[in-house]
């Protein structure tokens, strides 16, 4: 069982990207995919949206996967492994979640050894300057730990603004693969999917 953590702040387009990417992964590879959604609210809108698209969703509400619900994540994963036996589990945590903390929690997974754990961080190109200023520490942590950074909403920013976002992200993690995408317009989504599932 492989794991893909898709992190990013609220409004960055995580759910749209996950839906686009997962449908392509299923079409291309035939893999059985389960998504674990972690919403802050008591009603999981993202989970309901994903179920509408026919995707299996295990939802952990009212908390953060990587801290207060760390134990529940492991239990949920084990339950999914035993009942569904997926090839790939996608974890979409709350916006402030630290992928590194999730990976640390997964070190204690009691099931079969996990084949691979990767993390992708979705960055909102439009709101990036404000988020970089107001939430610098959690953003920096997410980008530093990422295996892939997707700069989303490139359809809504001019080229110089996108270049500035890329420069700021490179100052945090100069080596991470980075792809500019528009989940809404499907721009470079196939390239992003290739990077997410690359061995």
Backbone as a ProteinNet text record, in pm:
[ID]
protein_1_A
[PRIMARY]
XXXXXXXXXXXXXXXXXXXXXXXXXXXXXXXXXXXXXXXXXXXXXXXXXXXXXXXXXXXXXXXXXXXXXXXXXXXXXXXXXXXXXXXXXXXXXXXXXXXXXXXXXXXXXXXXXXXXXXXXXXXXXXXXXXXXXXXXXXXXXXXXXXXXXXXXXXXXXXXXXXXXXXXXXXXXXXXXXXXXXXXXXXXXXXXXXXXXXXX
[TERTIARY]
85.5	0	89	66.1	141.5	58.8	127.1	58.1	104.6	7.8	37.5	-32.1	44.7	-10.2	-19.1	-138.4	-156.5	-192.7	-93.9	-111.6	-129.2	-168.6	-188	-293.6	-285.4	-377.5	-517.5	-614.5	-754.2	-766.9	-837.5	-857.7	-749	-649.7	-539.5	-578.4	-691.7	-736.5	-700.6	-676.2	-637.8	-741	-868.2	-971.9	-986.9	-986.4	-996.2	-878.4	-757.6	-638.8	-644.6	-687.1	-696.3	-795.1	-911.6	-1012.2	-958.8	-892.8	-837	-728	-638.1	-524.6	-568.2	-657.5	-696.7	-771.8	-860.4	-933.6	-835.8	-731.1	-630.9	-548.6	-511.1	-433.1	-512.5	-641.7	-726.7	-738.3	-761.6	-773.8	-646.7	-532.6	-405.7	-355.2	-368	-303	-399.3	-527.6	-623.7	-606.7	-528.5	-506	-633.9	-648.3	-758.8	-712.7	-788.4	-747.5	-850.3	-800.6	-884.8	-833	-925.1	-886.2	-929.2	-836.6	-869.8	-873.9	-990	-1008	-1015.3	-942.4	-945.4	-992.3	-1119.3	-1176.3	-1176	-1160.7	-1169.4	-1311.7	-1407.7	-1547.1	-1611.8	-1732.4	-1803.4	-1870.7	-1897.2	-1956.4	-1849.2	-1821.3	-1713.7	-1761.4	-1759	-1805.3	-1716.3	-1583.7	-1492.6	-1522.4	-1545.3	-1574.3	-1698.6	-1802.7	-1927.7	-1906.1	-1826.4	-1797	-1722.9	-1624.8	-1546	-1630.5	-1719.4	-1805.8	-1897.8	-1937.7	-2021.8	-1950.3	-1817.7	-1738.9	-1704.8	-1760.8	-1740.9	-1610	-1545.3	-1419	-1445.4	-1370.6	-1385.5	-1323.7	-1398	-1350.7	-1362	-1253.2	-1258.1	-1232.1	-1324.8	-1318.7	-1289.3	-1193.6	-1159.2	-1191	-1299.4	-1343	-1300.1	-1310.2	-1287.7	-1150.6	-1047.7	-913.7	-809.8	-686.7	-576.2	-521.6	-509.6	-459.2	-327.6	-240.9	-104.6	-86.3	-188.7	-170.4	-283.1	-394.3	-497.4	-556.9	-556.2	-614.3	-507.5	-381.7	-273.7	-305.4	-357.8	-393.9	-505.4	-603	-715	-670.3	-569.8	-518.3	-467	-389.7	-333	-443	-542.5	-655.2	-732.8	-758.2	-830.9	-754.9	-624.2	-542.7	-546.7	-536.6	-538.2	-673.5	-779.6	-915.3	-929.9	-878.6	-884.5	-805.2	-686.8	-602.6	-672.4	-735.4	-800	-928.1	-1007.9	-1139.4	-1139.3	-1054.2	-1058.4	-937.6	-823.9	-698.2	-661.7	-647	-614.9	-468.3	-440.1	-301.4	-242.5	-329.6	-284.9	-384.2	-332.7	-415	-367.6	-461.4	-430.9	-484.3	-398.5	-437.6	-443.3	-561.5	-576.5	-599.8	-493.4	-507.8	-557.7	-584.7	-624.5	-512.2	-547.7	-454.1	-325.8	-333	-214.9	-132.1	-174.2	-105.7	38	124.9	265	285.1	313.5	332.8	438	543.2	647	590.3	498.4	437.5	350.2	284.2	203	293.1	405.1	500.3	554.6	582.2	630.1	526	397.7	290.4	284	311.2	304.8	417.4	523.5	631	577.2	463.8	405.4	291.1	280.9	172.5	187.1	82.9	95.7	66.9	18.3	-15.2	108.2	85	197.7	283.9	413	498.4	446.3	445.3	398	504	458.6	554.1	626.7	551.9	611.8	523.5	585.5	511.3	570	482.9	525.4	434.2	483.7	398.2	406.6	289.3	278.9	213.5	264.1	207.7	150.8	23	-43	-30	22.9	41	-51.1	-120.7	-213.1	-133.8	-117.2	-38	-98	-231.4	-299.3	-274.4	-293.3	-283.9	-146.3	-52.6	77.9	146.9	154.6	224.9	167.3	34.3	-29.2	-4	-11.8	10.6	157.1	246.9	390.9	424.6	352.2	375.9	308.4	181.5	103.2	128.1	155.3	168.3	301.6	407	537.1	587.9	575	630.9	565.4	428.8	370.4	391.7	389.9	414.5	556.2	652.6	792.7	810.8	746.7	755.6	699.5	584.2	522.4	613.6	666.7	747.9	880.7	940.4	1068.4	1054.4	939.9	922.3	864.3	827.4	756.2	846.7	788.8	854.6	820.7	715	666	587.8	608.5	529.4	453.1	322	236.9	187.6	223.5	178	48.4	-62.8	-195	-247.9	-349.9	-420.2	-333.1	-247.5	-160.3	-240.2	-365	-451.6	-494.7	-475.2	-526.1	-416.1	-290.5	-181.3	-97.8	-41.4	48.9	182.7	259.2	385.9	484.2	492.3	589.5	552	422.3	378.3	410.9	391.8	425.3	575.3	655.8	801.7	843	774.6	805.5	770.9	656.9	617	722.1	762.5	861.9	994.2	1034.3	1159.6	1151.4	1038.5	1021.6	1023.3	956	953.7	1092.3	1168	1304.7	1394.6	1365	1445	1420.3	1303	1269.8	1326.1	1305.6	1349.4	1399	1530	1582.2	1578.7	1565.1	1577.8	1446.5	1335.9	1209	1157.2	1107.1	1042.9	921.3	904.1	798.4	726.2	593.3	515.2	406.9	397.6	291.8	169	54.9	-66.8	-189.2	-293.9	-426.5	-519.8	-558.8	-649.4	-783.3	-824.1	-952.1	-954.6	-843.9	-836.3	-762.5	-720.7	-645.9	-510.9	-452.2	-321.5	-212.6	-133.1	-19.9	-60.9	-188.9	-232.7	-173.8	-163.5	-103.9	43	112.7	253.4	260.8	166.7	162.7	135.8	42.9	10.6	133.4	203.5	324.9	424.8	439.2	533.6	484.8	353.2	297.8	317.6	305.9	312.7	446.9	540.6	671.8	740.9	815.6	889.2	1018.3
-119.1	0	124	212.3	337.5	450.8	554	670.7	796.5	884.8	1016.8	1118.9	1207.1	1314.9	1439.2	1497.1	1619.2	1731	1815.7	1922.8	2056.8	2156.7	2291.1	2364.3	2495.9	2574.9	2576.9	2606.7	2616.4	2712.1	2668	2752.5	2741.1	2654.6	2642.3	2558.1	2487.9	2404.2	2257.9	2217.8	2078.1	1979.1	2001.8	1904.7	1895	2009	2007.9	1931.8	1956.6	1888.5	1738.6	1703.1	1561.1	1489.1	1550.2	1487.8	1470	1572.3	1562.4	1456.6	1458.7	1365.9	1221.8	1198.5	1061.5	998.4	1074.5	1016.6	976.5	1055.9	1021.9	900.1	893.3	778.4	649.2	653.6	535	496.6	596.9	570.2	508.7	564.7	521.7	389.5	370.5	256.2	147.7	183	85.2	58.8	143.6	124.8	150	76.5	100.6	210	319.9	437.3	469.2	499.3	545.8	681.9	772.9	906.3	923.7	969.2	1006	1157.8	1211.9	1357.2	1398	1502.7	1553.3	1697.9	1722.3	1856.7	1914.7	2046.3	2113.6	2119.4	2136	2152.7	2022.7	2034.8	1914.9	1846.7	1921.5	1862.3	1859.1	1740.5	1725.8	1747.5	1871.4	1902.7	1835	1839.5	1777.8	1629.5	1561.4	1418.9	1388.7	1468.4	1447.9	1472.7	1575.1	1605.1	1488.8	1433.3	1323.5	1197.8	1170.6	1052.5	1066.3	1190.8	1216.9	1172.5	1184.1	1143.3	993.8	920.2	776.1	732.9	821.7	786.7	742.9	644.4	598.7	701.9	741.5	844.9	796.7	807.8	786	922.2	970.9	1108.7	1119.4	1202.3	1229.4	1376.1	1403.9	1542.5	1599.4	1731.1	1804.4	1783.5	1794.8	1784.1	1772.2	1754.9	1746.3	1604.3	1546.2	1409.7	1391.8	1488.5	1467.6	1493.7	1543.5	1564.7	1498.2	1567.8	1512.4	1382.8	1364.2	1242	1146.9	1163.1	1076.2	929.7	892.3	753.3	707.8	794.4	759.8	738.7	812.4	794.2	651.9	604.3	469.9	364.2	385.4	291.7	292.1	412.3	425	356.8	379.1	317.5	165.2	113.4	-31.7	-89.1	-18.1	-58.4	-61	45.5	55.4	-58.3	-85.3	-191.2	-327	-354.1	-484	-498.9	-390.9	-401.8	-371.4	-279	-234.1	-281.9	-297.8	-338.8	-250.7	-120.3	-30.9	-40.5	4.8	16.7	149.2	251.2	386.1	450.6	510.4	589.7	734.2	824.4	967.3	1030.3	1100.3	1169.4	1318.1	1377.8	1522.4	1581.6	1629.5	1682.4	1826.1	1877.1	2016.5	2107.8	2231.4	2325.4	2348.8	2349	2378.5	2255	2139.2	2013.9	2013.2	1950.5	1935	1793.3	1779.4	1645.7	1562.9	1628.7	1557.3	1489.2	1558.8	1502.1	1381.2	1387.9	1274.5	1155.8	1181.1	1073.9	1013.1	1097.4	1046.3	956.9	997.5	915.1	780.9	781.6	658.6	561.6	610.9	521.1	417.2	449	358.8	275.5	272.9	198.2	49.1	-13.5	-153.3	-255.8	-210.4	-303.3	-346.5	-395.4	-434.1	-312.2	-331.2	-216	-138.7	-7.4	78.1	81	64.5	55.4	187.3	297.3	427.5	537.4	642.6	760	881.3	955.2	1077.9	1191.7	1314.4	1428.8	1535.7	1588.5	1699.7	1815.8	1934.9	2054.4	2143.1	2181.3	2270.4	2413	2501.6	2641.7	2727.4	2819.8	2910.8	3030	3036.8	3145.1	3281.6	3289.2	3417.4	3472.1	3387.1	3432.8	3407.4	3357.9	3321.5	3434.8	3557.9	3663.4	3685.5	3685.5	3705.5	3586.5	3464.8	3344.6	3336.2	3369.3	3365.7	3460	3572	3670.2	3628.5	3589	3562.6	3424.3	3325.4	3186.4	3128.1	3206.3	3168.8	3036.8	3017.4	2896.3	2767.6	2756.2	2631.7	2613.3	2723.7	2713.8	2664.1	2722.9	2682.4	2535	2492	2352.2	2258.8	2295.7	2213.1	2202.4	2315.3	2317.8	2245.8	2261.5	2194.3	2042.9	1991.8	1846.2	1784.5	1867.2	1817.6	1740.5	1638.2	1568.9	1637.7	1719.6	1788	1911.7	2024	2145.2	2178.9	2194.8	2233.8	2375.5	2467.3	2606.1	2615.1	2627	2621.9	2763.2	2767.6	2890.9	2982.8	2922.4	3005	3080.2	3037.3	3107.5	3243.7	3267	3389	3487.4	3460.7	3553.5	3583.8	3705	3736.5	3663.6	3656.9	3581.9	3632.7	3764.8	3816	3776.2	3770	3726.4	3578.5	3497.5	3354.9	3336.5	3416	3408.6	3443.2	3540.2	3579.6	3467.2	3400.8	3287	3176.5	3144.5	3039.3	3073.9	3200.4	3243.1	3227.4	3268.3	3253.9	3106.5	3021.9	2878.6	2816.8	2859.9	2809.3	2851.1	2967.6	3010.3	2919.7	2854.4	2761.6	2622.7	2574.5	2439.9	2442.4	2465.2	2482.8	2357	2240	2114.9	2045.7	2090.6	2020.2	2038.9	1931.1	1948.7	2040.8	2132.3	2232.6	2239.9	2231.5	2238.2	2343.2	2433.9	2535.9	2476	2479.2	2413.4	2503.7	2464.6	2519.2	2398.9	2362.6	2249.1	2278.7	2406	2446.7	2428.1	2465.8	2457.9	2334.7	2247	2124.9	2153.2	2268.5	2302.8	2228.1	2150.2	2074.7	1970.9	1934.9	1836.8	1699.1	1663.5	1533.5	1527.2	1637.6	1644.9	1629	1692.3	1681.2	1537.9	1471.9	1332	1243.7	1266.2	1189.2	1203	1324.9	1348.8	1286.4	1286.8	1228.4	1078.1	1011.8	865.4	812.6	903	858.7	774.1	671.6	589.5	654.9
0	0	0	-97.9	-105.9	-47.1	3.6	58.7	-11.1	-37.8	-92.4	-4.1	57.1	140.8	52.8	42.1	-37.2	60	89.9	187.5	116.8	194.6	140.4	221	221.9	302.5	243.6	329.4	289	171	66.8	-50.1	-155.4	-131.5	-228.3	-349.5	-339.6	-450.8	-433.2	-307.5	-280.7	-332.2	-296.6	-333.2	-484	-553.8	-699.9	-759.8	-706.8	-757.1	-728.6	-607.2	-570.6	-662.4	-684	-770.4	-912.7	-966.4	-1101.6	-1108	-1009.7	-1010.9	-992	-895.9	-865.2	-980.4	-1044.2	-1157.3	-1267.8	-1289.8	-1391.5	-1348.8	-1221.5	-1172.9	-1192.5	-1158.4	-1173.1	-1320.5	-1407.1	-1551.7	-1608.9	-1570.3	-1628.5	-1573.4	-1442.2	-1378.5	-1333.9	-1320.2	-1268.3	-1119.6	-1052.1	-908.1	-829.5	-720.2	-627.8	-530.9	-527	-450.2	-342	-222.4	-111.8	-69.4	-39	7.1	151.7	235	372.6	377	409.9	416	562.2	597	733.6	730	765.6	765.1	905.2	914	1043.4	1094.9	1004.4	1045.8	1087.8	1144.1	1186.6	1068.7	961.7	841.3	734.2	681.8	584.9	442.7	397.5	262.3	158.6	180.3	84.8	68.4	179.3	175.6	94.7	115.1	40.6	-108.4	-140.5	-280.1	-344.9	-275.4	-330.8	-348.6	-252.8	-264.9	-386.2	-416.5	-533.2	-661.9	-660.9	-776.5	-774	-677.3	-672.1	-610.4	-533.8	-469.1	-325.4	-278.7	-140.4	-47.1	54.1	145.7	289.3	362.8	507.1	569	648.5	693.8	842.9	876.6	1015.7	1040.1	1110.9	1127.8	1261.9	1273.6	1399	1460.2	1380.2	1437.2	1328.6	1367.9	1273.5	1272.6	1156.8	1143.6	1218.4	1204.7	1252.1	1400.8	1468	1611.6	1688.5	1711.5	1798.5	1745.9	1612.6	1557.5	1505.7	1550.2	1504	1522.2	1638.3	1663.6	1573.8	1551.6	1465	1320.9	1277.1	1141.9	1124.4	1221	1211.8	1214.2	1300.2	1307.1	1176.6	1123.1	997.8	883.7	878.1	773.7	781.1	903.8	921.2	878.1	914.9	877.9	725.2	660.4	514.5	450.3	504.7	448.4	456.9	571.6	591.7	509.7	499.8	436.2	287.3	244.4	104.9	24.5	91.2	26.9	-93	-70.5	-182.9	-223.2	-344.1	-389	-341	-333.7	-299.2	-204.1	-97.3	-5.6	-15.6	-43.5	-49.8	77.5	149.1	271.8	241.8	258.5	241.4	379.4	445.2	581.3	582.6	702	716.7	667.4	639	579.6	656.5	789.2	869.7	901.8	854	887.1	835.6	912.9	878.2	823.1	693	636.6	710.5	760.8	835.4	960	1027.6	1148	1111.7	996.1	950	920.7	852.3	821.3	950.7	1050.4	1180	1245.4	1237.1	1293.1	1220.8	1090.2	1010.9	1043.6	1109.3	1155.5	1252.7	1316.4	1417	1359.4	1226.1	1163.2	1192.9	1250.7	1291.6	1181.7	1066.3	958.3	881	759	672.4	645.4	622.5	592.9	471.4	482.4	372.8	263.2	138.1	27	2.5	10.2	-19.2	34.9	85.3	133.4	62.2	-6.3	-73.7	-30.6	-39.3	-6.3	-114.5	-148.4	-242.9	-168.9	-189.2	-126.8	-236.9	-219.5	-314.5	-260.9	-343.3	-305.5	-392	-328.3	-396.4	-450.7	-582.7	-642.9	-616	-608.4	-589.1	-448.3	-348.5	-209.3	-146.8	-225.5	-170.5	-94	-149	-74	66.3	78.5	210	302.2	248.2	329.8	371.9	280.4	309.9	424.9	430	536.6	667.8	661.1	783	842.2	757.6	804.2	758.9	776.6	724	780.3	911.1	972.7	922.1	925	874	723.2	647.4	503.2	477.6	547	531	565.5	673.5	715.1	608.1	551	446.5	324.4	280.6	158.4	178.8	297.4	326.3	322.6	367.3	376.3	249.3	151.7	33.3	-62.6	-125.1	-235.4	-367.5	-365.1	-485	-441.4	-509.2	-484.8	-612.1	-597.6	-709.3	-685	-773	-761.1	-840.8	-771.1	-832	-863.1	-947.8	-987.4	-1072.6	-1154.5	-1239.4	-1345.5	-1367.6	-1461.9	-1409.5	-1278.2	-1214.7	-1173.7	-1213.8	-1179.3	-1302.8	-1311.3	-1423.2	-1407.2	-1514.6	-1515.4	-1410.4	-1389.8	-1292	-1149.7	-1120	-987.1	-966.7	-1070.5	-1062.8	-1041.9	-1112.9	-1096.1	-953.9	-893.8	-755.8	-658.2	-681.3	-596.8	-607.6	-729.6	-749.4	-681.3	-688.8	-625.4	-473.7	-414.6	-269.1	-228.2	-306.4	-275.8	-289.8	-390.5	-408.9	-292.4	-231.3	-115.9	4.5	8	116.9	88.7	-34.4	-71.4	-215.4	-234.6	-369.9	-456.4	-394.1	-469.8	-503.2	-443.8	-463.3	-606	-669.6	-799.5	-784.8	-878.1	-870	-1004.2	-1000.7	-1124	-1107.5	-1203.9	-1204.8	-1272.5	-1203	-1253.1	-1238.1	-1309.3	-1282.7	-1274.1	-1152.9	-1134.2	-1200.3	-1196.6	-1254	-1405.9	-1471.1	-1617.7	-1667.9	-1575.4	-1611	-1676	-1647.4	-1702.5	-1625.8	-1695.9	-1639.9	-1534.3	-1528	-1428.2	-1459	-1586.2	-1620.7	-1577.8	-1595.6	-1551.8	-1399.3	-1328.7	-1181.8	-1138.9	-1208.6	-1176.8	-1200.3	-1311.1	-1338.5	-1222.9	-1172.7	-1062.9	-932.3	-909.4	-786.5	-780.1	-894.2	-892.7	-943.7	-972.7	-1023.1	-918.7	-967.4	-870.8	-830.6
[MASK]
+++++++++++++++++++++++++++++++++++++++++++++++++++++++++++++++++++++++++++++++++++++++++++++++++++++++++++++++++++++++++++++++++++++++++++++++++++++++++++++++++++++++++++++++++++++++++++++++++++++++

